[in-house]
Amino acid sequence: MNGKYILALDEGSSSARAILVDHDGNIAADASQEFDAIFPRPGWVELSPSVLWEAMHSSITRAMNSISATASDISAVGITSHRETCLIWDRKTGVPVYNAIMWMSKQTDEIIRRWSEIGLDHTIKSKTGLRNDSFFSAGKLRWILENVEGVESMARSGKLATGTVETWLLWNLTGGQSHVTDRSCASRTSLLNIHEGEWDLELAEELGVAMELFPSLSDSFGEFGEVAEGILPGPMTHRIPVSAVLGDQMAGLFGQVCWNKGDAKNSYGTAGVLTVNVGDEPILLEGMNTSFAWSSDGKFSYESEGVVFFSGKTIQWLRDNLGVITSAKQTAEIAASVEDNGGVYFVPGFAGLGDPYWDRNTRGSIMGLQLDTKKEHIIRAGLESLAYQTMDNFNLLSDTAFALPSLKVDGGAVNNDWLCQFQADILNVVVERPTEVERTAIGVAQAAGLAIGLWTENDLKSQWKLDRAFEPKMDSSTREMLIDGWNDAVKATRSLPPRRYLS
């Protein structure tokens, strides 16, 4: 087989990461670059499309240069990204017509309300598995079509292309030759029929989104095009296929070897996402969204997930905004330095609350402050909030046909032993942490290698290794008291008046 490494591209909400995985499944090189969001108005969050690609291209180059790898050393490429963020660009020039509108942006709220008022909530949910909300891509696309002059007519004439971030990366990686996505990413747009696995032309017409914009669909593991000459450092002696594309949570699910119905994992990134494999038929759960996990050889696998808007971002907020810590690593020691949370609960509703509440108007709050409250209590409460929010979604799944006996975890935050133990305690199940906690990039690298025949499924299973299993130790009365306190704090937070902005 040509090449020594699989190249995996992982574009997150605030950074681009590139890793090289050798043929034994080990990370041989790793580089990342942070980028900043753009805030044109209160509640609006956008990203520069050029910065998205430049940050990724820089990460690719630095990762390869760190081990003197060239294009000839690459066997295949896998791409994963943060899904719902989307953009529109000119098919001929590759120039975007507007910024990428980020998943958390609320500038499309009025469009979502309009769709709701004409009775489309049920239609969208039943066809796509997603709630009608500005979180997903369809409203963002409609906003660009309505608000950027000339774009709608150009879209209808086929001059423009659209996609979520992985499609944009693929376009640039292949020199504009591939305008393709997979079903896991497409299923987060509110425009893919979850039952048929195809774009829903009737729904797109109802939502006013021109289907002439859209990428073609492919199985998650397959042929997405070839890397263009000159993109990677050094000479290219063979064709380099892009052989896997997955949404970030789906890549994490794959990388955690959650391949069977009922397997579950939780990722603690900027956002937190509990994802469960629900098998080969979509299950539409109240309070959660259902999407494609992946598709291969025409066979579909589905997942249901609970999205928490602010997980690891909460710890970053404590560092950058409140200034009570200087690094996330401090939080474990600080949390253990106090006997308990002092009755303090931190509900991080900075952009509303995600699943299972999905209340975009909720404000963040810190409840239970007293004269003897210390900053340590607030830091501990912030760390606890990651576990409580996971619990809310975990319990929703446990109340259905899915009794989850354990939970695999990943993301940078799970390097924190205190958090993992508290998560096990509050869920009352075993929490399993792998040796490599960044499963998203690993997952899409494994998918890319599987697609070209580099590895078998048994090979990938053997590459997952347990670092530590956290057994629950908390007594039931303490657990119930803490959960009651969290539920009271969420209820009180949701009763606060909506946020107001000065004009």
N, C-alpha and C positions, 0 to 999 in steps of 0.2 A: 504494500500500500504506500502511495506517495505521501511524503510528509511525516513529521514526528509528533505534531501537536494538533489538537482541536482548539480553535480560537472561539471563545464565547464572549459575546457582547451583552452587557447588562446595563441598560439605561434606566436609572431610577429617577425619582422626583427631584433630587438635588445633586446627583453626581452620575458620572459615566464611568463604568468599570469594564476593563478587558482582562481576561485571564487566558493563559495557555495551559491546557491540560495534556499531559503526556499519555502515551498509549497504555500505561499502567493505571491511569485514572488519578494521578497526582497533579496538583497545581505546580507548574514549573515556573510560572511568572504571573505577576498580578500588578496592575496599575490602575489608578482611578484619578478622576479630576472633578472637583466640585464646580457647580455653576449656580447662579442666583436667579430667583424668580423675578418677574416684573409685576408691579402692582399699580396699574394705571389709575384705578379708583378703589375706594374701600370695597372689599368683597370680591374684586376682580384679581385673578392670578393667571399670569401668562408666562410663557417661556420663549426665548428667541430660537427659532428653528436652526439658524446658522450656528449658534452656540451649542445646541444639542449635538450636531454632527461634529463640530470642531473639538468639543470635549471628548467625544468618543474616539475620533481619529487620533487625537493626541494620546489617549490612553492606550490605544492599540500600538502606536509607534513606540511609546515608552516601555510597554510590557515586552514587546518583541526585542527592542534594543537591549533590554536589561540582561538578556541571555544570548544576545547576538543571533537571534533567529531572523530568517528572511522569509519571503513569500514562499519559497520552495520548501520550507519546513512545515507549512500548514496543510493539513489533510482536508479539513472542512471547517465551516463556520456555523455557529448557532447564534440566534438573536432572541433576546427577551427584553421587554420594556414594561413601563408602568401603566400600560393599557389606555384608559379612557381619554387621556390628553390627545388632542387631534389638531390637524392643520390642513390647509389647502395650498397647493402650489401649481405653478404653470408647467404643463407637461413638456413644453419645448425648451424653456430656459431653466427649469428647476427652481425658479425663484418663488418663495412663498408670497401669497397675497396678503397675509396678516400673520401675526404671532400665533404660536401654538397656544390654544386655550387649555389650561391645566384642569385636571380632574376636580380639584377642590374649588374652582372658580364659581361664583354665584351670579355672573353677569347674564346668564341665560334663564334666570328664575322666571322672568315675565313670560318667556316662550313656553316654559313648562306649565305655568299656570294656565296659559291659553289652551294648551293641549288638554289639560285636565278639565277645563270648563266645557269643552266640546265632547267630553266623555271618552277620552282615549286611555285613561288609566288602566282599565281592565284589558283593553286590546293590547296595549304594550306589554303588560305583565304576562298575559296568556300566550302571546306569540314569541316573546323574546326571553322570558324568564326574569326580566329586570323591572323594577318599579320605574314609573315615569318621574325622572329626577334630573336636575342639572348636573349631577355627578357623571352621567354617561354622555357619550359623544354626540348623539343626534341633535340635541339642543344647541350644542356648540357650533355644529356645522350650519344649522339654520341661522344662528346668530351672525356668522360670517357672511352667509349669503344675503342676509337682510341689511347688514350694516357696512359692508365694504362695496363701494360703488363699482358697478360693472361686473361683479363677480358672478351673480346669478345667471346672467345671459351667457357669459363665458363658460360657466359650468354646464349649462344645457347644451352648448354646442360641442362639448367634449374636449375643450382646450385645457381644462384643469384636472388635477388629480387630488385625491384626498387619502388620508390614512391616519391611523394612530402612530405612535412614535416608532414602533418597530418597522412599519412600512416606509417611513421616511428614512430610517437608517439603511434599510435594504436598497431603496432607490439610490442613495448616495454610494453605497458600497459597490453596487453593480454598475455605476456610471449611468444611471437613469434607464437601465434596460429592464428592470424588474419592478412591476407595480402589483405586488402580491401580498396577501396576508394569510394567516391560518385561522381556523374557526375559533380557537380559544380567544384570540384578540378580537376577532370580528364579533364575537358574542357579547362584547362589552360596549357595543355602539348603540344598542336599542334598535338595530336595523336588521339583525340576523334572525331568521326564524329558527328557534331553538329545537324544534321538532324535525325540521327538514334539513337543517344545516346549510341553507342557502339564503342569500339576501332576500328580504321580503319586499318585493316590488310594490305591492299594494300599500303596505305600511309606509314605505318611503314616500309614496305619493301623498298619503294623508298628512305626513309630517312636513312635506314640502322640501325634501332633500333630493337633489338630482342624482339618480343612480349612475349617470354618465361619469360621475366623479370617482366611482368606487373601484378598489382593487379587485382582482380576481381572487378566488378562494382556493386554498390548497390544504391537503392534509398537513398535520403539524410536523410530521417526519417525512421529508421528501425533497423535491427539487424546487428551490426558490430562485434559482439563477446562479450566476458565477461572479466571483469577485473581479472587478475591472482591473486591468493593467495599471500599475502605478499607485494603487491605493495602499498596498502593504509595502514595507521596506524591502529592498533587495530584489533580485531577479525572480521571475515567476516561471518555473520550468514545467508546470502542469496546471491544468484547470483546477480551480478551488471552488467546490460547490458550497452554497449556503444550503445546508441540509436539514435545518430545524428552525422553526419559529414558534415561540410560546409566550403567552402573557406571563408576567412575573410570578403571580401566585400559582399558576399552573406549572411553571417550570420548577418552583419550589416543591409542589406536590409530587411531581415526577422525581425530583432529586431526593426526596425523602422516602422514595419507594412506596408511596401510598397508591398502589396500583389496583387495589381491590376495594370492592364496595364496603364502606364503613371505615376505611383508613382515614385518619385525620391528622392535620398538622396546623400549627399556628406560627405565623411569621411576625416578628416584632421589628418592623422597619420604621420609616417615617410614619406610616400608618400601620395598623395591626390587622391581620386578616386570619380568621379561622376558616380553614378549607377542608371539606370532607368529600371523598370520592363517593358519589351516589350511584355508580354503576352505569349501565348502558341505556338507561331511560331517564329523561329529566324529571326531577321531583320539585314541584313548585311549592316552596315552604313560605308561610306567612312570616314576615320579619327577616327574610334572607333572600338573596338573589341566587339564581341558578344559571350556570354558563357551561360552555364546553370545557372540559378538562384538556382534551386533545382528541384528534382523530387520526386514524392510520388505516390505510388500505380500505377506506370507505366505512370503517367501523368507528362508532362514536363512543366516547366516554365523557361523563358529565360530573360536575362538581357543584355543590352548594356552598356558599360562603357568607360569613358575617364580617363586614368591614368596620373597623374602628378608625376614625379619621386621624386621631392623634395617639400614637403609641410611643415609639422612641422619640418622636418630636416633642413630647411632653418633657422628657429629660433634657433635651436640647433647650427648651424654653426656660427651664430652671437655671440652666447655665448662662444662656445668652441674654435673656430678658430680665430675669429676677436676680441673677448674679450670685446665687447662694452656693453654687458649686463651680469649680473650674474645669472639671472633666467628668464624664459619665461614670468612669471607673470608681469615683469616690462614693457613689450612691450606696453600694453594698455595705461598706463599712459604716457609713452614716446611718443607714436604716437599722443596722444591728446595734448602734450605740444607744438607742432609746428602747425602753421596755416594750412600747407599743406605739400606735399612731397618735396617742393623746386625744383620741376622739376627733381627729382631723381627717377630712375626706376631700380629695382633689378631683373634681369632675372636669376633665379637659375638653370642654365644648367650645374650643376656639373657633371652629367653623361649624358648630352644631354637633349633634351626636349621631353617630352612625348606627349600624345594626345593633340590637334588634329594634331600636327606637325610631331611627331615621328621622330625627327632628333637626332640620337644618337651621332653625331659629333659636335654638338653645345657646346660651352664653356659657363660657367657662366659669367655674366658681371654686373657691376653697372654703369649705364649711367647717364649723365646729371650733373656730378660733377662740382661745381663752387667754387670760393674762399670763398663764404659765406656758403657753405654746412657744416652742422653740423652732428655729429654722429646720432643725433635724426632723421635727414632726411633719413639716410641710414637704421636705424632701422625701421622707418615707411615704407619705400619702401620695405623692406623685408617682413613686415607683409602684406602690400598691395599685394605683389606678390602671396600670397596664394589665394586671392580673384580673381585676374586677371586670373590666370591659371584655376580656377574653371569656370570663365566666358567664357573662350575660348571653353570649352567643353559644357557648358550649352547652349551657342548660337548655337553650331552645332546641338544639339538636337532640339532646338526651331525652327531651319530652316527646320526640317523634319515634320513628322506628329504629333510630340509630342510638344504641346504648354504647357510648364510647368508653372502653376500659382503660385507655391510655391516650396520651397526647404527645406527638413529636413536636419539637420546637426548633426554630431557627431564627436567624437574624442576629445582628451585632449585640442586641440587648441581652441575649441569653448567655453571654459570657459571664453575666452577673449571677453567681450562685444563689444569692439571697432571693432574687426575683424568681428563679426557677423553683426554689423550695417553697416560697410563698404561693406560687402558682399551683404547685402540687397540693399544698395544704388547702387552698380555697376551693379547688375543684374536687378534692378527695380522690384523685386518681394519680397514677404514676406519670411523671413527665420525663420524656426521653430526649436527651440532648446528644446530637452526633458529634464526632470529633471535628468535622468541618461544618461550622454553623452557617456559612453563607451558601445556602443550598440553591439559590436562584440561578446564579451563573453556572454552578456545577451541574444543576439539572438540565439546563439547555445544552451544555457541552455534552452530557451523557446522551441526550436525545439526538444530537448531531452525529455523535459517534455510532450510535445504534443504527441510524438511518443509512450510513455508508458501510455497515457490516464490520466496523472496527470491534464492537463489543456485542455480546449476547445479553439477554435479560439477566441470566444468572451471573454474568460478569458484573453487571451494575449492582445487583443485590449484594454481592460480596464487597463492593467498594463502599457501601454504607457501613460505618462502624460507630458503635455506641461509645460515647465518652463517659456519660454518667446518667443513671436513672435516679430521679428524685422521688422518694417514697413519701406519701403524706404522713405528717406527724401531728398535726393539730387536732385537738379534741373537738368534738362536735359542738359543744356549747360555745366555745370561742369562735368557731367557724360561723355558726348561726348569728352570733352577735355582730361580727364584722360585716356579714352579708346584709343584715338588717340595716346597719349604719350606712352602708353603700346605697342600698335601695332608697333609704330616706333622703340621702344627699342628692341622688339623681332626681327624685320626685320634686324636691325643693328647687333644684336648679332649673328644671323644666317649667316651673311655675313663675320664674322671673319674667318680667316684660321683655319683649324682643329688643335686640341691640338697636341703638339709634346712632346715626351718623350726623355730624355737623355738615351742612351744605357748604 
